[in-house]
Amino acid sequence: MMKYFLLFFILFSCYTTIYAQTAMQNGAEYTVQDSVLIPTRSGIDISATIVHKRTNFQPLPVVLFYTTYYQGKTDDFFAKLSAERDYIGIVAYARGIRSDLKEYAPYEHEGTDVYDIIDWISKQSWCNGKVGMFGGSYTGYSQWATVKHIHPALKTIVPQVAVMPGFDAPMENNVPYGNILGWANDNIYKNKLYDRGLVFEWFNSGTSFRSLDSLGNQPNPIFQKWLQHPDYDSYWQAMVPTPQEYSKINIPILSTTGYYDGSQIGAIEYFKLHNNYNKKANHYFVIGPYDHWGGQSKPQKNLMGYEIDSVANINMRELAFQWLDYILKDQPKPELLKDKVNYQVMGTNTWKHAPSLQAINNDTLTFYLDHELLLSKKPKKKAYKKQTVDFKNRENQNNYYTPEIIFDSLDASNGLIFKTEPIGTEFTINGSFTGNLFTTINKKDMDVSMALYEQMPDGKYFFLTRYVGRASYAKDNSKRQLLKSNKKESIPFDNTRFVSKKISEGSRLVVLLNINKHPFEIINYGSGKPVSDETIMDAGKPLQIKWHNESFINIPIWKN
């Protein structure tokens, strides 16, 4: 997540309070209007910072950076980025930020508040009638909320690494993130940081996930509210465009994300839905070997131990401004955008371009999970592999931890490893792997983790992507359907991260299949109760799993 430098809270109550100052950046002089209060139809004013060059007197297009974070005076950096390029730069804050946090409700009001902000901007004498938006993560989400009802002055959005509430944040496939408590506490309320050992105290004590904030002696209303909505229900769905609203989004859009971006599945879902419901969508998509930061700014040349290809070293923030210049100033289209889908193939030092996500593949590999093998043909003889998880035992963990992309050995951590035979002919994995797991368990639910690797000819492992999901939501993320104990069930999955990489001749594909049991994510004990309320007292007997060899994964590829 983005890190800034100083904490400097300024609270104002007067509607017209404005102060101006001049600043120097890269040799240019700016006028900065801080704590401008923008009215909204709700009656709650939005705090904003407005920056422009002192040498600009004519009306200009406006670039809006809307954020839920406030870290201090350095926040005007994002407005200055725009002013430097001869825009009016504006940073606006979510309601309650820099005013009264009692008004703050993450994700809930962006659809109306940002519309009102743009409406106010469009009526100012310094605005030429054109507004664009850019930015990542929550700021990326806010742009999608904004286009539920598009203001006429909004000409383009550039949502980068955009989260989709309830879909990939604060939970992914209905499994809450382990850090959602810290997000609200540290970033929003600026409370004293929870003790670093809190998650280990929670893990070892076996208390409920819902009690985590009380365990840290700092109740958190955002954390508690999110846990009340474990389904992808109407609460979450109302925050993003409906199918009908997607069909009316006709402004040009540029989306960016990365293979190792925690918000990638949300970013790519927006792109899929927009194109699904609007066949004429003017929407460009860029993805490469980037994490959450690199997908919205400057990439790391060494990403978790992997040296990215030189052609991948593209500043996504600079790309965003090239796009804004293209739309708002009639400048040339960014050179990288040769087609609607633009992706960097790791290991080839090339970018590929396609008119759609469907056009990036010409084949699919199917592998069945049979004993310790990934077989290309369905096994004739039915069989299964057993796994046991004792949730009461806190001496060991079913851990999933990948601090690096390339590593020497693979720790199963009580999970199961399946491997293909050495690959005979190289190919490229392009896209998201899918599949269906067939299983019999002695409980009513479980949280499944599945990671995909390439074991390279030298024996080292290359982490490709991962799936995590709750079995009871596999068929419908909006409705929990508990598994039946001791009956064979299917767990289909398709909401996994996109990756593109050349798989070398002699490599093997490897799957690590496991069940979550560690301090950094919620523990699903399988009792059938609301998972956030379960405690170690609900663990009962160890989870007994039979992974049937009908289970398979589909891997989309491109063969030359």
VOGU-3710 file (C-alpha; in Angstrom, 3 decimals, decimal comma):
1> mmkyfllffi> 0,000/0,000/0,000  1,034/3,565/-0,537  3,265/5,099/2,122  3,582/8,802/2,749  5,714/10,859/5,094  3,959/13,127/7,630  0,791/13,050/9,715  -0,847/16,474/9,796  -4,574/16,613/10,588  -6,397/19,874/9,782
11> lfscyttiya> -10,001/20,139/10,920  -12,221/22,951/9,621  -15,925/23,602/10,136  -16,504/26,794/8,150  -17,828/26,150/4,643  -15,776/28,824/2,851  -12,467/28,380/4,702  -9,672/28,480/2,132  -6,063/29,348/2,433  -3,600/29,761/-0,407
21> qtamqngaey> 0,092/29,173/-0,477  2,762/28,885/-3,121  5,024/25,899/-3,565  7,944/24,917/-5,728  8,232/21,560/-7,452  10,523/20,789/-10,348  11,098/24,524/-10,815  7,394/25,349/-11,272  5,399/27,632/-8,975  1,978/26,532/-7,833
31> tvqdsvlipt> -0,992/27,935/-6,026  -2,335/25,472/-3,467  -5,830/25,920/-2,025  -6,152/23,579/0,909  -9,247/22,471/2,838  -11,680/23,667/0,195  -15,106/22,361/1,215  -17,184/21,028/-1,666  -20,939/20,738/-1,032  -22,853/17,535/-1,768
41> rsgidisati> -26,573/16,791/-1,926  -26,239/14,863/1,349  -25,409/18,075/3,190  -21,979/16,701/4,099  -19,112/18,736/2,667  -16,107/17,061/1,074  -12,646/18,371/1,876  -10,349/18,938/-1,125  -7,018/20,423/-2,145  -6,797/22,317/-5,459
51> vhkrtnfqpl> -3,485/23,017/-7,203  -2,629/24,872/-10,397  0,371/26,609/-11,891  0,446/30,294/-11,130  1,211/30,926/-14,793  -2,028/29,273/-15,978  -4,877/31,761/-16,283  -7,129/30,117/-18,862  -9,694/27,374/-18,037  -8,081/23,928/-18,085
61> pvvlfyttyy> -9,140/20,299/-17,935  -9,249/18,930/-14,386  -7,717/15,711/-13,052  -9,422/14,444/-9,891  -7,697/12,104/-7,438  -10,302/10,914/-4,928  -8,972/9,071/-1,892  -9,946/7,542/1,427  -6,516/8,178/2,932  -5,185/11,289/4,596
71> qgktddffak> -1,531/11,333/5,583  -0,759/15,031/5,775  0,546/17,891/3,674  2,286/15,541/1,252  -1,152/14,517/-0,070  -1,073/17,506/-2,432  1,636/15,576/-4,311  -1,067/13,943/-6,430  -2,622/17,291/-7,290  0,800/18,715/-8,170
81> lsaerdyigi> 1,447/15,796/-10,513  -1,525/16,975/-12,537  -0,752/20,690/-12,251  2,770/20,034/-13,477  1,227/18,732/-16,695  -0,967/21,820/-17,106  -4,141/20,469/-15,561  -6,024/21,700/-12,559  -5,097/19,053/-9,996  -7,553/18,145/-7,251
91> vayargirsd> -7,279/15,729/-4,344  -10,669/15,103/-2,718  -11,270/13,000/0,383  -14,002/10,532/1,257  -16,723/11,990/3,487  -15,600/12,206/7,090  -11,900/12,284/6,245  -10,394/15,567/7,497  -13,693/16,479/9,145  -15,832/14,170/11,285
101> lkeyapyehe> -15,021/10,465/11,145  -18,511/9,693/12,424  -19,605/10,365/8,823  -17,065/7,927/7,381  -18,447/4,755/5,761  -15,962/3,116/3,390  -17,268/2,270/-0,097  -20,845/3,327/0,672  -21,182/6,877/-0,699  -18,698/7,243/-3,553
111> gtdvydiidw> -21,352/6,762/-6,231  -23,165/9,974/-5,212  -20,418/11,990/-3,516  -17,970/11,887/-6,419  -20,743/12,821/-8,864  -21,425/15,910/-6,739  -17,728/16,737/-6,572  -17,479/16,607/-10,375  -20,644/18,680/-10,694  -19,099/21,399/-8,490
121> iskqswcngk> -15,800/21,248/-10,405  -17,543/21,572/-13,765  -19,139/24,876/-12,676  -15,871/26,566/-11,639  -14,390/29,259/-13,873  -11,009/27,498/-13,992  -12,519/24,273/-15,437  -12,898/23,982/-19,221  -15,692/21,423/-18,842  -13,497/18,307/-19,011
131> vgmfggsytg> -12,726/16,126/-15,985  -10,658/12,943/-15,789  -9,861/10,654/-12,864  -6,924/8,380/-12,089  -5,448/6,434/-9,175  -5,237/3,012/-7,606  -6,695/0,633/-5,050  -9,577/2,369/-3,188  -9,106/5,344/-5,543  -9,513/2,909/-8,425
141> ysqwatvkhi> -12,734/1,571/-6,928  -14,110/5,097/-6,469  -13,941/5,648/-10,221  -16,082/2,582/-10,895  -18,591/3,778/-8,298  -18,593/7,157/-10,056  -19,552/5,710/-13,455  -22,693/4,090/-12,059  -24,175/7,470/-13,054  -21,751/9,370/-15,272
151> hpalktivpq> -21,603/13,125/-14,973  -21,466/14,783/-18,436  -18,179/16,506/-17,543  -16,431/13,198/-16,752  -14,592/12,260/-19,949  -12,417/9,334/-18,814  -11,297/7,269/-15,841  -8,029/5,401/-15,214  -8,787/2,883/-12,446  -5,526/1,234/-11,410
161> vavmpgfdap> -5,328/-1,912/-9,253  -8,983/-1,210/-8,430  -10,533/-3,155/-5,563  -14,090/-4,472/-5,891  -15,833/-4,312/-2,497  -17,006/-7,688/-1,240  -15,477/-9,414/-4,252  -11,753/-9,114/-3,592  -11,655/-6,753/-0,606  -12,060/-6,987/2,325
171> mennvpygni> -12,579/-10,628/1,407  -11,552/-12,762/-1,556  -13,945/-15,480/-2,668  -15,741/-14,912/0,669  -12,589/-15,433/2,759  -11,808/-12,244/4,741  -8,302/-10,840/4,556  -6,284/-11,144/7,712  -5,290/-7,465/7,652  -8,734/-5,866/7,360
181> lgwandniyk> -8,703/-4,872/11,034  -5,413/-3,032/10,668  -6,598/-1,249/7,508  -9,391/0,586/9,279  -7,511/1,098/12,531  -4,200/2,339/11,126  -5,192/4,122/7,926  -8,499/5,675/8,884  -8,859/6,114/12,632  -5,144/6,654/13,233
191> nklydrglvf> -5,457/4,733/16,471  -2,504/3,293/18,268  -1,236/0,377/16,223  -2,368/-3,036/17,337  0,410/-5,081/18,857  2,254/-7,065/16,183  1,692/-10,175/18,209  -2,100/-9,776/18,190  -2,702/-12,265/15,374  -0,539/-14,849/17,131
201> ewfnsgtsfr> -2,384/-14,245/20,405  -5,667/-14,741/18,519  -4,367/-17,888/16,789  -3,049/-19,463/19,958  -6,059/-18,583/22,097  -8,579/-19,904/19,573  -11,036/-17,029/20,046  -13,379/-15,952/17,249  -12,169/-13,796/14,375  -14,894/-11,292/15,267
211> sldslgnqpn> -13,264/-10,789/18,686  -9,957/-9,707/17,166  -10,505/-5,978/17,749  -11,674/-6,539/21,335  -8,653/-8,719/21,926  -6,562/-5,720/20,889  -8,553/-3,427/23,242  -9,696/-1,190/20,358  -13,209/-1,916/19,020  -13,504/-1,135/15,324
221> pifqkwlqhp> -16,940/-0,458/13,765  -15,749/-0,877/10,167  -14,266/-4,301/10,909  -17,469/-5,409/12,640  -19,736/-4,107/9,861  -17,803/-5,949/7,175  -18,022/-9,217/9,086  -21,821/-8,841/9,090  -21,762/-9,326/5,301  -19,946/-12,620/4,537
231> dydsywqamv> -22,025/-13,075/1,348  -21,445/-11,025/-1,788  -24,866/-9,564/-1,038  -26,813/-6,443/-1,980  -24,751/-4,385/0,470  -21,622/-5,000/-1,611  -23,262/-5,218/-5,019  -24,851/-1,762/-4,671  -21,379/-0,202/-4,579  -20,435/-1,053/-8,169
241> ptpqeyskin> -22,252/-0,773/-11,516  -25,211/-3,012/-12,274  -25,393/-4,814/-15,629  -27,610/-2,011/-16,972  -25,170/0,625/-15,703  -22,212/-1,162/-17,284  -24,077/-1,125/-20,597  -24,221/2,687/-20,477  -20,545/3,293/-19,694  -19,367/4,742/-23,008
251> ipilsttgyy> -16,496/6,964/-21,905  -12,978/5,675/-22,696  -11,279/3,770/-19,853  -7,762/2,525/-19,139  -7,320/-0,146/-16,437  -3,957/-1,319/-15,099  -2,975/-4,084/-12,681  -0,285/-6,709/-12,095  0,152/-10,463/-11,899  1,109/-10,136/-8,225
261> dgsqigaiey> -1,363/-7,404/-7,319  -3,591/-8,336/-4,386  -6,455/-6,459/-6,069  -6,052/-8,018/-9,495  -9,179/-10,169/-9,506  -11,291/-7,078/-8,847  -9,512/-5,023/-11,499  -9,982/-7,721/-14,114  -13,604/-8,390/-13,097  -14,511/-4,767/-13,859
271> fklhnnynkk> -12,977/-5,192/-17,311  -14,851/-8,455/-17,933  -18,219/-7,095/-16,811  -17,881/-3,860/-18,752  -17,111/-5,760/-21,959  -19,762/-8,360/-21,268  -22,585/-5,836/-20,888  -21,326/-3,236/-23,357  -20,122/-4,807/-26,600  -18,813/-1,420/-27,752
281> anhyfvigpy> -16,880/-0,708/-24,561  -13,925/1,607/-25,234  -11,825/-0,009/-22,529  -8,094/-0,759/-22,587  -6,408/-3,155/-20,175  -2,720/-3,375/-19,204  -1,202/-6,084/-17,008  2,347/-7,176/-16,304  4,720/-8,460/-13,591  3,720/-5,890/-10,977
291> dhwggqskpq> 2,536/-5,899/-7,380  -0,080/-3,554/-5,928  2,324/-0,616/-6,015  3,871/-1,355/-9,409  0,450/-1,661/-11,033  -0,276/1,977/-10,242  3,175/3,556/-10,187  6,797/2,650/-10,883  7,517/-1,094/-10,977  10,249/-2,823/-9,048
301> knlmgyeids> 12,990/-4,113/-11,320  13,496/-6,898/-8,811  10,054/-8,079/-7,771  10,285/-10,479/-4,816  13,512/-11,932/-6,179  12,408/-12,008/-9,820  14,187/-9,703/-12,261  11,411/-8,453/-14,498  12,014/-8,250/-18,253  13,375/-4,878/-19,342
311> vaninmrela> 10,310/-4,124/-21,488  8,122/-4,471/-18,388  9,837/-1,532/-16,720  7,017/0,904/-17,486  5,805/3,551/-15,063  2,044/2,988/-14,807  1,458/6,465/-13,409  3,207/8,007/-16,410  1,081/5,770/-18,655  -2,025/7,107/-16,880
321> fqwldyilkd> -1,062/10,701/-17,677  -0,277/9,796/-21,287  -3,829/8,433/-21,460  -5,275/11,552/-19,830  -3,392/13,686/-22,360  -4,796/11,497/-25,138  -8,410/11,939/-24,022  -8,419/15,406/-22,469  -5,863/17,148/-24,704  -6,141/15,244/-27,994
331> qpkpellkdk> -2,544/14,012/-27,762  -1,411/10,716/-29,391  -2,606/7,475/-27,844  0,054/5,789/-25,627  2,262/3,579/-27,761  1,851/0,556/-25,475  -1,893/0,371/-26,188  -1,766/-1,486/-29,471  -5,030/-3,342/-28,697  -7,635/-3,621/-25,954
341> vnyqvmgtnt> -5,707/-6,249/-23,927  -1,991/-5,600/-23,432  0,046/-8,074/-21,385  3,731/-8,727/-20,796  4,829/-12,345/-21,199  7,319/-13,056/-18,432  10,497/-14,672/-19,693  10,181/-13,412/-23,284  10,922/-9,681/-22,924  7,896/-8,935/-25,095
351> wkhapslqai> 4,445/-7,395/-24,784  1,512/-9,088/-26,473  -1,688/-7,400/-27,623  -5,151/-8,832/-28,294  -8,667/-7,506/-28,984  -10,166/-9,424/-26,026  -9,336/-11,765/-23,167  -10,740/-14,643/-25,211  -8,205/-14,008/-27,996  -5,089/-14,476/-25,867
361> nndtltfyld> -5,335/-18,303/-25,874  -5,505/-20,961/-28,553  -5,562/-24,031/-26,305  -6,360/-25,264/-22,794  -4,482/-27,879/-20,809  -6,502/-30,028/-18,414  -4,809/-31,921/-15,588  -6,367/-34,342/-13,097  -5,164/-34,502/-9,505  -4,333/-38,173/-9,102
371> helllskkpk> -2,243/-39,270/-6,105  0,845/-37,026/-6,461  0,513/-36,451/-10,192  -1,159/-33,993/-12,533  -2,374/-36,281/-15,338  -3,412/-35,053/-18,781  -6,007/-37,848/-19,086  -8,845/-38,585/-16,700  -7,918/-41,607/-14,538  -9,825/-44,752/-15,426
381> kkaykkqtvd> -9,768/-46,021/-11,860  -11,449/-43,877/-9,221  -9,299/-43,080/-6,218  -8,645/-40,340/-3,707  -5,878/-38,732/-1,702  -6,432/-38,175/2,033  -5,665/-35,073/4,031  -6,173/-34,424/7,739  -6,304/-30,991/9,388  -6,470/-30,783/13,185
391> fknrenqnny> -7,648/-27,258/13,968  -7,129/-27,799/17,707  -3,429/-28,401/17,194  -1,723/-25,020/17,298  1,766/-26,522/17,188  1,657/-26,685/13,397  0,107/-24,585/10,668  -1,205/-25,122/7,170  0,690/-22,088/6,028  0,797/-20,352/2,681
401> ytpeiifdsl> 3,631/-17,863/2,457  5,495/-16,741/-0,658  7,965/-13,979/0,193  9,699/-14,613/-3,123  8,628/-15,601/-6,618  11,598/-17,896/-7,238  12,800/-20,294/-4,529  14,750/-23,534/-4,163  12,265/-25,879/-2,489  8,526/-26,128/-1,923
411> dasnglifkt> 7,245/-26,623/1,628  3,942/-28,519/1,546  3,082/-27,351/5,100  0,662/-30,257/5,646  -0,791/-29,781/2,159  -0,663/-32,000/-0,931  1,647/-31,528/-3,907  0,758/-32,649/-7,438  3,178/-32,474/-10,396  3,077/-33,006/-14,146
421> epigteftin> 5,683/-34,956/-16,039  8,370/-32,727/-17,633  6,870/-30,535/-20,360  7,855/-31,683/-23,834  7,230/-28,459/-25,778  7,346/-24,936/-24,437  4,158/-22,870/-24,321  2,859/-19,725/-22,662  0,342/-19,637/-19,835  -2,036/-16,778/-20,603
431> gsftgnlftt> -4,864/-16,003/-18,248  -6,483/-17,475/-15,133  -6,557/-21,155/-14,270  -9,923/-22,691/-13,383  -11,179/-26,114/-12,378  -13,350/-28,262/-10,163  -12,379/-30,064/-6,998  -14,334/-33,159/-6,003  -14,124/-33,914/-2,320  -15,700/-35,722/0,597
441> inkkdmdvsm> -15,286/-34,217/4,065  -16,590/-34,966/7,546  -17,603/-31,333/8,155  -19,825/-28,701/6,536  -17,297/-26,250/5,147  -13,622/-25,390/4,598  -11,434/-22,669/3,134  -9,381/-24,005/0,242  -5,992/-22,729/-0,876  -4,466/-23,759/-4,201
451> alyeqmpdgk> -1,185/-22,390/-5,543  0,254/-22,976/-9,022  4,001/-23,106/-9,725  6,440/-23,884/-12,501  9,247/-26,167/-11,404  11,957/-25,109/-13,825  14,502/-27,486/-15,383  17,094/-26,432/-12,761  14,719/-27,611/-10,010  13,792/-24,155/-8,716
461> yffltryvgr> 10,175/-23,148/-8,282  8,520/-20,118/-9,909  5,333/-18,979/-8,169  2,669/-18,269/-10,807  -0,620/-17,605/-9,016  -2,965/-18,693/-6,239  -6,625/-19,377/-5,529  -8,236/-19,073/-2,106  -11,954/-19,571/-1,562  -14,662/-20,806/0,783
471> asyakdnskr> -16,169/-24,119/-0,311  -19,709/-23,174/0,767  -19,684/-20,214/-1,658  -18,029/-21,948/-4,613  -21,266/-22,283/-6,582  -22,699/-18,869/-5,639  -20,715/-16,160/-3,862  -23,954/-14,432/-2,819  -25,453/-17,432/-1,008  -23,825/-19,867/1,381
481> qllksnkkes> -24,509/-23,517/0,626  -23,019/-25,781/3,266  -21,456/-29,049/2,236  -23,034/-32,304/3,343  -20,833/-34,318/5,638  -19,439/-37,566/4,212  -20,987/-36,940/0,803  -19,011/-36,278/-2,375  -19,266/-32,603/-3,304  -17,917/-30,431/-6,108
491> ipfdntrfvs> -16,083/-27,167/-5,550  -15,862/-25,281/-8,872  -13,511/-22,325/-9,022  -12,776/-19,701/-11,674  -11,998/-16,524/-9,775  -8,204/-16,737/-9,852  -5,457/-14,324/-10,872  -4,326/-13,759/-14,437  -0,701/-14,595/-15,235  1,368/-14,753/-18,427
501> kkisegsrlv> 4,681/-16,612/-18,548  6,650/-18,790/-20,915  6,856/-22,366/-19,601  10,115/-23,900/-20,737  10,659/-27,341/-22,183  11,639/-29,667/-19,347  9,671/-27,753/-16,711  6,882/-29,232/-14,619  3,653/-27,600/-13,496  3,017/-27,993/-9,772
511> vllninkhpf> -0,107/-27,553/-7,636  -0,011/-27,155/-3,861  -3,452/-27,901/-2,410  -4,160/-26,996/1,196  -6,652/-25,798/3,829  -6,166/-22,492/5,661  -4,930/-22,775/9,249  -2,513/-20,024/10,220  -2,537/-16,676/12,052  -2,824/-14,428/9,012
521> eiinygsgkp> -6,263/-15,398/7,677  -9,571/-16,350/9,254  -9,971/-20,002/10,284  -13,006/-21,895/9,008  -13,624/-24,710/11,506  -16,350/-26,260/9,354  -19,139/-26,324/11,955  -21,552/-24,483/9,663  -21,906/-21,540/12,032  -20,972/-18,035/10,803
531> vsdetimdag> -17,235/-18,450/10,369  -16,324/-15,156/12,038  -18,099/-16,397/15,204  -16,488/-19,836/15,324  -13,893/-20,565/18,002  -11,573/-23,456/18,674  -14,448/-24,956/20,682  -16,174/-25,522/17,328  -13,234/-27,460/15,931  -14,453/-30,867/17,066
541> kplqikwhne> -12,767/-33,786/15,378  -9,985/-33,153/12,851  -11,113/-32,295/9,328  -10,857/-35,440/7,203  -10,706/-34,835/3,457  -10,798/-37,172/0,502  -9,586/-35,397/-2,647  -11,046/-37,475/-5,478  -9,014/-37,966/-8,643  -11,911/-36,625/-10,708
551> sfinipiwkn> -10,641/-33,205/-9,549  -9,071/-31,174/-12,348  -7,615/-27,825/-13,283  -7,786/-26,034/-16,639  -4,813/-23,909/-17,663  -5,270/-21,503/-20,617  -2,235/-21,416/-22,906  -0,872/-20,161/-26,202  0,931/-22,680/-28,398  3,010/-21,496/-31,323
//
